[in-house]
């Protein structure tokens, strides 16, 4: 599903002494099937931006087009279309509330009056997609699971709706590195297999570099940089002005290029760790043959 923001602004507390502009004239298009990383400091407008996508917020001005649906200050996202937008909040395990895992994951589909047989099939599939065995976990209380398992159950509840757009607001916050990688690898696999349009809000440049094919950098309620990861990471000085940094791989390539003759410089597009390692191994192999 393609997403378009057309001069979208959002003002909290409009007309009160607490009025605050959170988004200002946002215009951008996210093509269907993209995996977009949204980066910025706290208060930059990231969460406000994504909460417009599932009807939690409506624009104060401008319009948003989700596929064939137009959202304006006076026109909210229709209830029937909300199932198309899956939103995973930061610490999504706080969304859990049912007595068993199966009941929690099935809550959304049942709320949209889907047949019971279809709901059970979706629950089984969604749990297995996030790496949880349906038979061994379906009757357990979600509150007796580990933190990582609770996080996966919450994400499965969103996937059971079979959304066309998956929106993730720092879904790995508070997890250890292994847990973060496991969840994001699973999300990326789902994104590819189901041809989703995915938006990932993250503070981690490494996560953005590894999974996103397009980046939005936000500051002061505006999109100040956007483009493919390699294009954005080339603007390291601008990112530092925004109190952001580039991935470690980009810093490593930059430092290494300062030591190498110009004809041997590494490409700045080598921002993914596995791509950089493969390139360096290939260079070593060529040198040995020479």
Secondary structure, DSSP 4 states (H G I P E B T S, - for coil): --EEEEEEEEEETTTSTT-EEEEEEEEEEE-TT-EEEEE--TTSSHHHHHTTTTTSS--SEEEEEETTEEEETTBPPPGGGGGGEEEE-TTGGGG--SSSHHHHHHHHHHHTT--HHHHHHHHHHHHHHTT--HHHHTTS-GGGS-HHHHHHHHHHHHHTT--SEEEEESTTTT--HHHHHHHHHHHHHHHHHTT-EEEEE-S-HHHHHHH-SEEEEEETTEEEEEE-HHHHHT-HHHHHHTT----HHHHHHHHHHHHS-GGGPPPTT--SHHHHHHHHHHHHHHHHH-
